């Protein structure tokens, strides 16, 4: 009986794969049937049309299509279909709703800051916001929309370019996933299942259609994974152009992922573990010399470490170059950092060099994001220490940050040239706006219970002995002068012996969510107990230029990362906002409200397609079971046959996707910051790809239960049920209009109707 076989012929160009009908295999061709040749043969057969033997023999739809298309044509048609469906579902009604949705109020505003070159602070690296700003600028947005709160109408402002840019990058996610699964499994069926899961997942559609960092982050993550898989496929052709290309692209996309969010570290870990395993394999290849192994190692160091690091630093160099004007983010950074910003009061400024009595000053804590010493007319509430005026640390420039420097007893002061403040002097700090003195006593602090409360006390500068503070210059001696901006100063409370301290803890609503200031009985020198004098106004003193204080690029790069990391860990949920726990995410427990506060508004709710998400959850367990069964069978020496062995190998290659899912999901259990549903989407991409491979192998194994043609019918039924279920649930409402009636999104509704 004639049998289809993939054989290898040798010509002048090298090996080529040919599909032929042969009854027997001549002895000369049997010589080529060595283990290595079989591997090459299998790879070449699959590469020719991206169809494995299982795809050709099993009735999974591909065999029917082969009657009308060649393998190459089929591959192109399926890719075009995936691209078309992905882009059309993401770009459909991209301008709706025509108002600010959820975090567009942040990232749209930050895009405006880039257009206006205004400095701001954010807890994420800058690449995503820079690209959003660039997209807005290139499509005619002028950066004037304020992005104050969700629900604000865009009106005449051109916002579609920023949304469209995010949607385009989000449209590549199913395409990249399709190509990754195709490379790993060499099965169009598995790749198509993956693409369908992602194309028609309402969560992936919604998160891609708004001005957010998530589609940009996931684009670079998936591009890095695809590049890594492509690079792995080139392992038998080291140092060729394709090998170098995919290595470089992997490094570029790693830099992109980390440049958008620190979550990009997870895909860096994935690529790093893959690289370690690859180098370990090379080390065991005795055909390679130590020089060859060293070259492989250096190539990966350059492509996967030095190149991404260079690009990542370049992103920040562009960020600092573009944002050169003073803005709302100044107060998060040190005085030296602020001196480089045009419009900041420290930029090219001249101020008195030494602190003097009678000066008006601002006092900034040296803890990163420690804030300015601040007070206002509001009192501490009942039950929170003494009911006196609040003293806090505020992260922004404000008139309530100003203080007057007085002697212990001004009545003994003779007018004339101002005296300079020295190490060891006892002073009073009077709040300029409210005229109350900086004060402390033995009442416990609001949040840090082992510290003492700091308040504003007295009227028009009159108070008591609890208003006295001793100035201490860190590393100084008695009589040393206090240098503005450069001296690290501590304020020791005379009555209690504690030291003025910024705890870094955020006060509740009654404290306007500003930073707690305490008086610490622990006198160890730390940045939280150290302050510097920033603004300094005294017309009786001569000024010096501050240009000498401008920091180097490496200094501002390091400081910006410390501020981002501390800011990220301190994030807290907003009012009436649904934060969640990591165990909620895989089961699609609850989503996020993107837009709409009443029945008259266009409402958007971020929630995944339950069929897709629950199928992914089941797929994780099923994958582990199938791998365990296949591993035990192989270990025990059971004869699985060629097709079963191939299925086992495909499952093993899916292990990198399981690792990717774990790396992008498990770390959230250890995070102390507030967490949201959308944090799971990178992990969801990996679980969807793993589900595609698992279901493909499972459906191709139906011949274990039924003989032909019934097994083929069962596969077709399985594919039909899968497609119908995904499409049916994806047609559920993603947006609700007036009266809360669900609107079936146009394109999805047409697809469901036609199905």
Secondary structure, DSSP 4 states (H G I P E B T S, - for coil): --EEEEEEEEETTEEEEEEEEESS--HHHHTT-SHHHHHHHHHHHHHHHS--HHHHHS-SSHHHHHTTS-HHHHHHHHHHHHHHHHHHHHHTTTT-SSB--TTHHHHHHHHHHHHHTB----SS-SHHHHHHHHHHHHTT--S-----STT-B-TTS--HHHHHHHHHHHHHHHHHHHHHHHHHH--HHHHHHHHHHHHT-HHHHHHHSSS-SHHHHHHHHHHHHHHHHHHHHTTTSTTSHHHHHHHHHHHHHHHHHHHH-TTHHHHHHHHHHHHHHHHHHHHT-TTS-HHHHHHHHHHHHIIIIIHHHHHHHHHHHHHHHH--B--TTGGGS-HHHHTTSBTSTTTT-EEESB-BTT-EEEEEESSTT--EEEEEEEEPPTTSSSS-EEEEEESS--GGG-EEEEES-GGGPPSSSPPBPBTT-EEEEEETTT-PEEEEEEEEPSS-TTSEEEEEESBTTB--GGG-EEEEETT--TT-B-BTTT--EEEEETTT--EEEEEEEEP-GGGTT-EEEEEES-----GGG-EEEEEEE-TTS-EEE-GGGPPPHHHHHHHHHHHHHHHHHT--PPTT-----HHHHHTT---EEEE-SSTTS-EEEE---HHHHHHHHHHHHHHHHHHHHHHHHHHTT---HHHHHHHHHHHHHTHHHHHHHHHHHGGGGG--S---GGGGHHHHHHHHHHHHHHHHHHHHTGGGTS-TTHHHHHHHHHHHHHHHHHHHHHTS-SEE-GGG-EE--HHHHHHHHH-
